[in-house]
Amino acid sequence: MAGRQAGGDDRFVSGVVAAALLGPVLGAASGCGAEALVRRAGRPASWRGPLLLVSAVAVVAVTAWRVAGAGAWWQAEVLVLAVVAAPLSVVDLAKQRIPNLMLGPAFGLGLLLLSLDAAAGHHSGALVRALLAAAALYTGALVLLLAARDSLGYGDVKALAYQGFYTGYLDWGRVLSALLLTFTAAALTAIALAAVRGRQDARRLAFAPYLLGATLIAVLLR
């Protein structure tokens, strides 16, 4: 019993050390990528660049610290989510779209890492649930898009499937919590924008920051 506890403590310490080292590095890479994407989008990045860099470093470092001591594949999986959150959010804010060039590889890598985690921990049921949640959110969002074309973009539909994949691996309650948090935060922001700037600005609300932020929160509150 004592040996098992010592082993667990060693893994936790190793995880914390890895978080301290990898968090800033991955965050800096994500922030630099986000800044480059802002420049390509034609938006001024004078003060936004450093702010994005600091934000990305903070998000990835906190994420790495939070998952320290978990399984190696799960740590890598959540870090992938944290790393892509900043550039995807920046592109959506700047260009009102979520590019397949980023979301596709992130989804593919996520599937690989979750498959490895499921195999290592004998969590095949969790992996099936993740795929079902991704399919359910994709289908529901697609129906919403077809019913009301101003409600979502097709990139948002695919990003919601990405959210369902991550949260579904944990449990269905996490799927619902992330979904409610996403739409609540986005709706409150849209209402505030409509009140301050007019209805047109509210329609241009970028969805990725709320969606990815809610996904991270739901995953990290494990």
C-alpha positions as CSV (number, residue, x, y, z in Angstrom):
1,M,0.0,0.0,0.0
2,A,2.8,2.4,1.0
3,G,4.7,1.5,-2.2
4,R,1.7,2.1,-4.3
5,Q,1.1,5.5,-2.7
6,A,4.8,6.4,-3.2
7,G,4.5,5.5,-6.8
8,G,1.5,7.7,-7.2
9,D,3.3,10.5,-5.5
10,D,6.3,10.1,-7.8
11,R,4.0,10.2,-10.9
12,F,2.3,13.4,-9.5
13,V,5.6,15.1,-9.0
14,S,6.8,14.1,-12.4
15,G,3.6,15.4,-13.9
16,V,4.0,18.8,-12.1
17,V,7.6,19.1,-13.3
18,A,6.5,18.2,-16.9
19,A,3.7,20.8,-16.6
20,A,6.1,23.5,-15.4
21,L,8.4,22.8,-18.4
22,L,5.9,22.0,-21.2
23,G,3.2,24.5,-20.3
24,P,5.1,27.7,-21.1
25,V,6.7,26.2,-24.2
26,L,3.5,24.9,-25.7
27,G,1.7,28.1,-24.7
28,A,4.3,30.3,-26.3
29,A,4.1,28.3,-29.5
30,S,0.3,28.6,-29.5
31,G,0.5,32.3,-28.8
32,C,3.0,33.0,-31.5
33,G,0.9,31.0,-33.9
34,A,-2.2,33.0,-32.9
35,E,-0.3,36.3,-33.4
36,A,0.8,35.2,-36.9
37,L,-2.8,34.3,-37.8
38,V,-4.0,37.7,-36.7
39,R,-1.4,39.4,-38.9
40,R,-2.4,37.2,-41.9
41,A,-6.0,38.2,-41.3
42,G,-5.1,41.8,-41.8
43,R,-5.8,43.0,-38.3
44,P,-3.4,45.2,-36.4
45,A,-1.4,43.1,-33.9
46,S,0.7,45.8,-32.1
47,W,-0.6,45.2,-28.6
48,R,-2.7,42.1,-29.4
49,G,0.3,40.0,-30.1
50,P,1.9,40.1,-26.6
51,L,-1.6,39.8,-25.0
52,L,-2.3,36.7,-27.1
53,L,1.0,35.2,-26.2
54,V,0.6,35.8,-22.5
55,S,-3.0,34.4,-22.6
56,A,-1.9,31.3,-24.5
57,V,1.0,30.6,-22.1
58,A,-1.3,31.0,-19.1
59,V,-4.0,28.7,-20.5
60,V,-1.6,26.0,-21.5
61,A,0.4,26.3,-18.2
62,V,-2.7,26.1,-16.1
63,T,-3.9,23.2,-18.1
64,A,-0.6,21.3,-17.8
65,W,-0.6,21.9,-14.1
66,R,-4.2,20.7,-13.7
67,V,-3.7,17.4,-15.5
68,A,-0.3,16.7,-13.8
69,G,-0.2,13.2,-12.4
70,A,-2.9,11.9,-14.8
71,G,-2.1,9.3,-17.5
72,A,0.4,10.3,-20.1
73,W,-2.0,10.0,-23.0
74,W,-4.7,12.0,-21.2
75,Q,-2.2,14.7,-20.4
76,A,-1.2,14.9,-24.0
77,E,-4.8,14.9,-25.1
78,V,-5.8,17.8,-22.9
79,L,-2.7,19.8,-23.8
80,V,-3.6,19.5,-27.5
81,L,-7.0,21.0,-26.7
82,A,-5.3,23.9,-24.8
83,V,-2.8,24.5,-27.5
84,V,-5.3,24.8,-30.3
85,A,-7.8,26.9,-28.3
86,A,-5.9,30.2,-28.7
87,P,-5.2,30.1,-32.5
88,L,-8.7,28.8,-33.3
89,S,-10.3,31.5,-31.2
90,V,-8.1,34.2,-32.8
91,V,-9.0,33.1,-36.3
92,D,-12.7,33.0,-35.5
93,L,-12.5,36.5,-33.9
94,A,-10.6,37.9,-36.9
95,K,-12.2,36.2,-39.8
96,Q,-15.4,34.7,-38.5
97,R,-14.5,31.1,-39.4
98,I,-12.9,28.0,-37.8
99,P,-10.4,26.6,-40.4
100,N,-10.3,22.9,-41.2
101,L,-6.6,23.3,-41.5
102,M,-6.4,23.5,-37.7
103,L,-9.5,21.7,-36.5
104,G,-9.0,18.6,-38.7
105,P,-5.5,17.7,-37.5
106,A,-6.5,18.5,-33.9
107,F,-9.5,16.2,-34.2
108,G,-7.4,13.4,-35.7
109,L,-4.6,13.7,-33.1
110,G,-7.3,13.8,-30.4
111,L,-8.8,10.6,-31.7
112,L,-5.4,8.9,-31.7
113,L,-4.5,10.0,-28.1
114,L,-7.9,9.1,-26.7
115,S,-7.7,5.7,-28.3
116,L,-4.3,5.2,-26.7
117,D,-5.6,6.3,-23.4
118,A,-8.6,4.1,-23.7
119,A,-6.4,1.1,-24.6
120,A,-4.0,1.8,-21.7
121,G,-6.8,2.1,-19.1
122,H,-9.3,-0.4,-20.6
123,H,-11.8,2.5,-21.2
124,S,-13.3,1.3,-24.5
125,G,-16.7,2.3,-23.3
126,A,-15.5,5.8,-22.8
127,L,-14.1,6.0,-26.3
128,V,-17.4,4.8,-27.8
129,R,-19.3,7.4,-25.7
130,A,-16.9,10.1,-27.0
131,L,-17.7,9.2,-30.6
132,L,-21.4,9.1,-29.9
133,A,-21.3,12.5,-28.2
134,A,-19.4,14.0,-31.1
135,A,-22.0,12.5,-33.5
136,A,-24.9,13.8,-31.4
137,L,-23.6,17.3,-31.1
138,Y,-22.6,17.4,-34.8
139,T,-26.1,16.3,-35.9
140,G,-27.9,18.6,-33.5
141,A,-25.8,21.6,-34.6
142,L,-26.2,20.8,-38.2
143,V,-30.0,20.7,-37.8
144,L,-29.9,24.0,-36.1
145,L,-27.7,25.4,-38.9
146,L,-30.2,24.2,-41.6
147,A,-33.2,25.5,-39.6
148,A,-31.7,28.9,-38.9
149,R,-28.7,29.8,-41.1
150,D,-27.8,32.9,-39.0
151,S,-27.5,30.8,-35.8
152,L,-24.2,29.0,-36.5
153,G,-21.5,28.5,-39.2
154,Y,-20.5,25.1,-40.4
155,G,-17.1,25.6,-38.6
156,D,-19.1,25.9,-35.4
157,V,-20.9,22.7,-36.2
158,K,-17.6,20.8,-36.5
159,A,-16.2,22.5,-33.4
160,L,-19.2,21.4,-31.4
161,A,-18.5,17.8,-32.5
162,Y,-14.9,18.4,-31.2
163,Q,-16.4,19.5,-27.9
164,G,-18.6,16.5,-27.7
165,F,-15.6,14.2,-28.4
166,Y,-13.6,15.6,-25.4
167,T,-16.4,15.9,-22.9
168,G,-18.1,12.6,-24.0
169,Y,-15.0,10.7,-23.1
170,L,-15.6,11.7,-19.5
171,D,-19.4,11.4,-19.1
172,W,-22.7,12.6,-20.5
173,G,-23.1,15.1,-17.7
174,R,-19.9,16.8,-18.8
175,V,-21.3,17.0,-22.4
176,L,-24.4,18.8,-21.2
177,S,-22.5,21.1,-18.9
178,A,-20.1,22.2,-21.6
179,L,-22.9,22.8,-24.0
180,L,-24.9,24.9,-21.6
181,L,-21.9,26.9,-20.6
182,T,-21.0,27.5,-24.3
183,F,-24.4,28.8,-25.3
184,T,-25.1,30.7,-22.0
185,A,-21.8,32.6,-22.3
186,A,-22.3,33.3,-26.0
187,A,-25.9,34.4,-25.5
188,L,-25.0,36.8,-22.6
189,T,-22.2,38.3,-24.7
190,A,-24.5,38.7,-27.7
191,I,-27.1,40.5,-25.5
192,A,-24.5,42.8,-24.2
193,L,-23.2,43.6,-27.7
194,A,-26.7,44.2,-28.9
195,A,-27.4,46.6,-26.1
196,V,-24.1,48.5,-26.5
197,R,-23.3,48.4,-30.3
198,G,-26.5,47.3,-32.0
199,R,-27.9,44.0,-33.3
200,Q,-25.5,43.7,-36.3
201,D,-22.4,43.3,-34.1
202,A,-24.2,40.7,-32.0
203,R,-24.7,38.6,-35.1
204,R,-21.0,38.6,-35.8
205,L,-20.2,37.0,-32.5
206,A,-17.3,34.5,-32.8
207,F,-18.3,31.2,-31.2
208,A,-15.0,29.5,-30.9
209,P,-13.7,31.3,-27.7
210,Y,-16.9,30.3,-25.8
211,L,-17.0,26.8,-27.2
212,L,-13.3,25.9,-26.6
213,G,-13.2,27.7,-23.3
214,A,-16.3,25.8,-22.0
215,T,-14.7,22.5,-23.3
216,L,-11.5,23.2,-21.3
217,I,-13.4,24.1,-18.2
218,A,-15.5,21.0,-18.4
219,V,-12.5,18.8,-19.0
220,L,-10.3,20.3,-16.3
221,L,-12.9,20.1,-13.6
222,R,-12.4,16.4,-13.5
